[in-house]
Amino acid sequence: MAGGGIYIALAVVIESAGQWAWASFLLSGLAAIITALSYSELTSRIDEAGGAFDFVEHMNRENWAGNLAWLLLIGYTLTISVYAFAFGNYVSDAFGGNPVITRILIVAIVAAMIGLNLAGAGKLTSVEVVIVTSNLAILTAIALYGVIFHWNTDSLSQGIASYAPASLLTGAATIFVAYEGFQLLTYDYDDMNKPAKWFARVLTSAAASVVIIYVLVTLGFTMMSGAGFIVENKGTSLAAVASQQFGLAGTIVMTLAAAFATTAAINSTLYSTAKLSALVARDGELPSVLAKQNRNGVPSRAIILIATAAGCLALLGSLSSLVEAASLVFVFTFGTVNAIAFRDCARIRLIAGAGVLLCAAIGVALCWHLANQKPFMLAAILAVTVAVVALRRRILAFFGTTDNANHA
């Protein structure tokens, strides 16, 4: 969760919430913690991988499960594009920020992740543990340095207009995608050791830990440089702050941290999304070609399609648009999962109900924000959603479906 989101989300949320950016991360993080609890309860209840798709399918709502799966795949593809965008911008910025170099780097990282996943090495657990641990240590250390030695609440609005407290809801909505990572674990449930014992603990503690880190990073980095400086350096804000405070050493450390973190985030998201695609295709809710595996046991078509689409979006889209579009998908998904938990899990009914209300409020705030600031993008998102619901069955009929995985 902290692997890639914070590197691109900080400037976006400051633009939307100003000095209340830290509270926006706290509010959206609360929704993530509640939803993580709902995910853990529902996953343990059905005792199999599949996440939100399986939750809806077990309600005997296969058609809606298919619709949700398609929207989720769009959301994950947008998320991968955000990470690829961040990788290209952070690494390119270290070499002068040439737009051509940025695009080359985006293409290169997407191609590299396709190759890695097709080779069957998509989930390099030990490597990712080292990357994530190092990344968290760097982020936390610099954030604490900022909070302890640069504490100044005036910096939270320095260089930008003052925002009303209500703007924290809009901020929470625009960067909701920064908290989507924990759901990827639900697709690996069958591969875990003693999931009945550890799954709920891991999911909820991970979400809570990331909330703390994001709030610290928001306060620490903003207090060191001022909000205006972060917005001015939108695509590479954390590296810009590290460079300002620690010179060349800060630039190198934060650029490397961002590069490795976003690479790990692309790899994990691509791996898990392809796994979800194959699962959904085997259930007949995606074209059967996406269930086909290569000789390494990898759903190769799904990997190539998802990564290529994400790369194109990263090359063509703007940072805030990609982040907000992905956020809308996950707000809807989180709200749906909490609603199912409210219905089926009596033990956490009140908590899940609060999650439904919170996700609904954040979703309305995001739609209102988009309607006022980016009406064309909101219309495009709604058009894609309508197209999925109206045309999905026809697309499946055209390509054909299968209940069994095929091997190529």
C-alpha positions in Angstrom: 0.0 0.0 0.0 2.8 2.4 0.8 4.9 1.2 -2.1 3.7 3.7 -4.7 0.7 5.6 -3.6 2.3 8.3 -1.4 4.8 9.2 -4.1 2.1 10.5 -6.4 -0.8 11.3 -4.0 0.7 14.0 -1.7 0.5 16.9 -4.2 -2.9 15.8 -5.5 -4.4 15.9 -2.0 -2.8 19.2 -1.1 -4.4 20.7 -4.3 -7.8 19.4 -3.1 -7.6 19.9 0.7 -4.8 22.4 1.3 -3.8 22.5 5.0 -6.2 19.7 5.7 -4.4 17.1 3.5 -3.2 15.2 6.6 -6.8 14.9 7.7 -7.8 13.7 4.3 -5.4 10.8 4.5 -6.7 10.1 8.0 -10.3 10.0 6.8 -9.8 7.9 3.7 -7.5 5.7 5.8 -10.3 5.1 8.3 -12.5 3.9 5.4 -9.6 1.6 4.3 -9.3 0.1 7.8 -13.0 -0.6 8.1 -13.0 -2.1 4.6 -10.0 -4.2 5.4 -11.9 -5.6 8.3 -14.9 -6.3 6.0 -12.6 -8.0 3.5 -11.0 -10.2 6.1 -14.4 -11.3 7.6 -15.9 -12.1 4.2 -12.8 -13.8 2.9 -12.5 -16.0 6.0 -16.3 -16.7 5.7 -16.1 -18.1 2.1 -12.5 -19.4 2.7 -11.2 -18.9 -0.8 -9.5 -16.3 -3.0 -11.4 -13.9 -5.2 -12.1 -10.8 -3.2 -15.1 -8.6 -4.0 -15.9 -10.6 -7.1 -16.3 -13.8 -5.1 -18.3 -11.9 -2.3 -20.9 -10.8 -4.9 -20.9 -14.2 -6.7 -21.6 -16.0 -3.4 -24.8 -13.9 -3.1 -25.9 -15.6 -6.3 -25.5 -12.3 -8.2 -23.2 -13.6 -11.0 -24.1 -10.8 -13.4 -23.3 -8.1 -10.8 -20.2 -9.9 -9.8 -19.1 -9.8 -13.5 -19.8 -6.1 -13.7 -17.9 -5.4 -10.5 -14.9 -7.5 -11.7 -14.7 -5.5 -14.9 -14.8 -2.2 -13.0 -12.1 -3.5 -10.6 -9.9 -4.5 -13.5 -10.2 -1.0 -14.9 -9.4 0.4 -11.5 -6.3 -1.8 -11.2 -5.2 -0.9 -14.7 -5.5 2.8 -13.8 -3.5 2.2 -10.6 -0.7 0.5 -12.6 -0.7 3.5 -14.9 -0.3 5.9 -11.9 2.7 3.9 -10.6 4.3 3.8 -14.1 3.7 7.6 -14.4 5.4 8.1 -11.0 8.3 5.9 -11.9 8.9 7.7 -15.2 8.7 11.2 -13.6 10.9 10.4 -10.5 13.7 8.8 -12.4 13.5 11.3 -15.3 13.7 14.2 -12.9 17.0 13.0 -11.6 18.3 13.4 -15.2 16.8 16.8 -15.8 13.1 15.9 -16.3 13.2 15.6 -20.1 9.6 14.6 -21.3 11.1 12.2 -23.9 13.1 10.4 -21.3 10.0 10.3 -19.0 8.0 8.5 -21.8 10.9 6.2 -22.6 11.1 5.2 -18.9 7.4 4.6 -18.7 7.5 2.2 -21.7 10.7 0.6 -20.3 9.3 -0.2 -16.9 6.0 -1.5 -18.3 7.9 -3.8 -20.8 10.2 -5.0 -18.0 7.3 -5.9 -15.8 5.6 -7.8 -18.6 8.7 -9.8 -19.2 9.2 -10.5 -15.5 5.7 -11.7 -15.0 5.7 -13.8 -18.2 8.8 -15.5 -17.0 6.9 -16.7 -13.9 8.8 -14.4 -11.5 6.1 -11.9 -10.9 5.9 -12.4 -7.2 9.5 -12.1 -5.9 8.5 -12.1 -2.3 12.0 -11.8 -0.7 13.0 -9.0 -3.0 9.7 -7.1 -2.4 10.1 -7.5 1.4 13.5 -5.8 1.2 12.2 -3.0 -1.1 9.1 -2.3 1.0 11.0 -2.4 4.3 13.7 0.0 3.0 11.1 2.2 1.5 9.1 2.4 4.7 12.3 3.1 6.8 13.3 6.0 4.5 9.8 7.6 4.4 9.3 7.3 8.1 12.8 8.6 9.0 12.5 11.7 6.8 8.9 12.3 7.8 9.8 12.1 11.5 12.7 14.5 10.9 10.3 17.0 9.4 7.8 16.7 12.2 10.4 16.9 15.0 12.7 19.6 13.6 10.5 21.6 11.3 7.2 21.6 13.2 5.2 24.6 11.9 1.5 24.4 11.1 1.8 27.5 9.0 3.8 25.5 6.4 0.7 23.4 5.8 -0.9 26.3 3.9 2.3 28.2 2.9 2.2 29.2 -0.8 -1.4 28.1 -1.4 -4.9 29.5 -0.6 -6.5 28.7 2.7 -9.1 25.8 2.5 -12.2 25.3 4.6 -12.3 22.2 6.9 -14.9 20.6 4.7 -12.3 20.3 1.9 -10.8 17.4 3.8 -13.7 15.2 2.4 -12.8 16.2 -1.2 -9.1 15.5 -0.5 -10.0 12.1 1.0 -11.9 11.3 -2.2 -9.2 12.4 -4.7 -6.5 10.2 -3.2 -8.6 7.1 -2.2 -6.5 5.0 -4.6 -3.5 5.3 -2.3 -5.2 2.8 0.0 -6.3 0.1 -2.5 -3.3 -2.2 -2.1 -4.5 -4.4 0.7 -7.3 -6.0 -1.4 -4.6 -7.6 -3.6 -3.9 -10.0 -0.7 -7.4 -11.5 -1.1 -6.4 -12.9 -4.5 -3.4 -14.7 -2.8 -5.5 -16.1 0.0 -5.2 -19.7 -1.2 -1.4 -19.4 -1.3 -1.0 -18.2 2.3 0.2 -20.2 5.3 -2.6 -20.6 7.9 -4.8 -17.8 6.4 -7.6 -18.5 8.9 -5.2 -17.5 11.7 -3.3 -14.6 10.1 -5.3 -13.1 7.3 -7.5 -10.7 9.4 -4.6 -9.6 11.5 -2.4 -8.9 8.5 -5.0 -7.0 6.5 -6.2 -4.7 9.3 -2.8 -4.0 10.8 -1.4 -3.2 7.4 -4.1 -0.7 6.6 -3.7 0.9 10.1 0.1 1.1 9.7 -0.1 2.8 6.3 -2.6 5.4 7.6 0.0 6.4 10.3 2.8 6.5 7.8 0.8 8.6 5.3 -0.2 11.2 7.9 3.4 11.4 9.1 4.7 11.9 5.6 2.1 14.5 4.8 2.9 16.5 7.9 6.7 16.0 7.8 7.3 16.7 4.2 4.9 19.6 4.0 6.4 21.3 7.1 9.9 21.0 5.7 9.1 22.7 2.4 5.6 24.4 2.5 2.5 23.2 0.6 3.2 25.5 -2.4 6.6 23.9 -3.0 5.0 20.4 -3.1 2.3 21.5 -5.5 4.9 23.1 -7.8 6.8 19.9 -8.0 3.7 17.7 -8.3 5.1 14.8 -10.2 8.2 14.3 -8.0 7.2 16.1 -4.8 8.9 13.8 -2.3 12.2 13.8 -4.2 12.0 17.6 -4.5 11.6 18.0 -0.8 14.5 15.6 0.0 16.7 17.5 -2.5 15.9 20.8 -0.9 16.7 19.5 2.6 19.6 17.1 2.0 21.0 18.1 -1.3 22.3 15.5 -3.8 22.2 12.7 -1.2 18.5 13.4 -0.6 17.8 13.4 -4.3 19.6 10.1 -4.8 18.0 8.3 -1.8 14.5 9.5 -2.6 14.8 8.8 -6.3 16.0 5.3 -5.7 13.3 4.7 -3.1 10.6 6.0 -5.4 12.0 3.9 -8.3 12.1 0.7 -6.4 8.8 1.3 -4.6 6.8 2.1 -7.7 8.4 -0.9 -9.5 7.4 -3.2 -6.7 3.9 -1.7 -6.8 3.6 -2.2 -10.5 4.8 -5.8 -10.2 2.5 -6.7 -7.3 -0.6 -5.1 -8.9 0.0 -6.6 -12.3 0.6 -10.0 -10.8 -2.5 -10.0 -8.7 -4.7 -8.3 -11.3 -3.7 -11.0 -13.9 -4.5 -13.6 -11.3 -8.0 -12.1 -10.8 -8.5 -11.9 -14.5 -7.8 -15.6 -14.9 -10.1 -16.4 -12.0 -13.0 -14.3 -13.4 -12.4 -15.7 -17.0 -12.6 -19.3 -15.7 -16.0 -18.4 -14.2 -17.1 -17.2 -17.6 -17.3 -13.5 -16.7 -14.4 -12.5 -18.9 -13.3 -13.7 -22.4 -11.8 -17.1 -22.0 -8.6 -16.1 -23.7 -7.6 -14.2 -20.5 -7.6 -17.5 -18.6 -5.0 -19.1 -20.9 -1.6 -19.7 -19.4 1.9 -20.0 -20.9 4.3 -22.8 -20.1 5.3 -21.0 -16.8 1.7 -21.2 -15.6 1.2 -17.5 -16.0 -2.0 -15.9 -17.5 0.1 -14.4 -20.3 -2.7 -12.7 -22.3 -4.1 -11.0 -19.3 -0.7 -9.7 -18.3 0.1 -8.3 -21.7 -3.3 -6.7 -22.1 -3.4 -5.1 -18.6 0.1 -3.8 -18.7 -0.1 -2.4 -22.2 -3.4 -0.6 -21.4 -1.8 0.8 -18.3 1.3 2.0 -20.2 -0.8 3.8 -22.8 -2.8 5.6 -20.0 0.4 6.6 -18.3 1.7 8.1 -21.5 -1.5 9.9 -22.4 -3.1 10.8 -19.0 -2.4 13.5 -16.4 -1.5 12.5 -12.9 -4.6 13.9 -11.1 -7.0 12.5 -13.7 -5.5 9.0 -13.4 -5.6 9.2 -9.6 -9.1 10.5 -9.3 -10.5 8.0 -11.9 -9.0 5.1 -10.0 -10.2 6.5 -6.7 -13.8 6.5 -7.9 -13.6 2.8 -8.8 -12.2 1.9 -5.4 -14.6 4.0 -3.4 -17.5 2.2 -5.1 -15.8 -1.2 -4.5 -15.1 -0.5 -0.9 -18.6 0.7 -0.3 -20.0 -2.5 -2.0 -17.8 -4.8 0.2 -18.9 -3.0 3.3 -22.5 -3.3 2.3 -22.1 -7.1 1.8 -20.4 -7.3 5.2 -23.2 -5.3 6.8 -25.7 -7.9 5.4 -23.8 -11.1 6.1 -21.4 -10.5 9.0 -23.4 -9.8 12.2 -20.2 -9.5 14.3 -19.1 -6.4 12.5 -22.4 -5.1 11.3 -22.2 -1.7 12.9 -18.6 -1.1 11.8 -19.4 -2.2 8.2 -22.5 0.1 8.2 -20.2 3.0 9.2 -18.0 2.0 6.3 -20.9 2.1 3.9 -21.8 5.6 5.0 -18.2 6.9 4.9 -17.6 5.5 1.4 -20.9 7.0 0.2 -19.9 10.4 1.6 -16.5 10.2 0.0 -17.9 9.0 -3.3 -20.4 11.9 -3.4 -17.7 14.3 -2.7 -15.5 13.0 -5.5 -18.4 13.1 -8.0 -19.2 16.6 -7.0 -15.5 17.6 -7.3 -15.2 16.0 -10.7 -18.6 17.6 -11.9 -17.2 21.0 -11.0 -13.6 20.7 -12.0 -13.5 17.9 -14.6 -17.0 17.3 -16.0 -15.7 15.6 -19.2 -13.7 13.1 -17.2 -16.7 12.3 -14.9 -18.8 11.8 -18.1 -16.2 9.5 -19.5 -16.1 7.4 -16.3 -19.9 7.1 -16.2 -19.9 6.2 -19.9 -17.4 3.4 -19.4 -19.5 2.1 -16.4 -22.7 2.2 -18.5 -20.9 0.4 -21.3 -19.7 -2.3 -19.0 -23.1 -3.0 -17.7 -24.9 -2.8 -21.1 -22.4 -4.4 -23.3 -20.4 -6.9 -21.2 -22.6 -9.9 -22.1 -22.4 -9.1 -25.8 -18.7 -8.9 -25.6 -18.5 -12.2 -23.8 -20.7 -13.8 -26.4 -18.5 -12.5 -29.2 -15.3 -13.8 -27.7 -16.7 -16.9 -26.0 -16.3 -18.0 -22.4 -15.2 -21.2 -20.7 -15.6 -22.7 -17.3 -12.2 -24.3 -17.4 -8.8 -22.8 -17.6 -7.0 -23.4 -20.9 -3.3 -23.8 -21.4 -1.4 -22.4 -24.4 
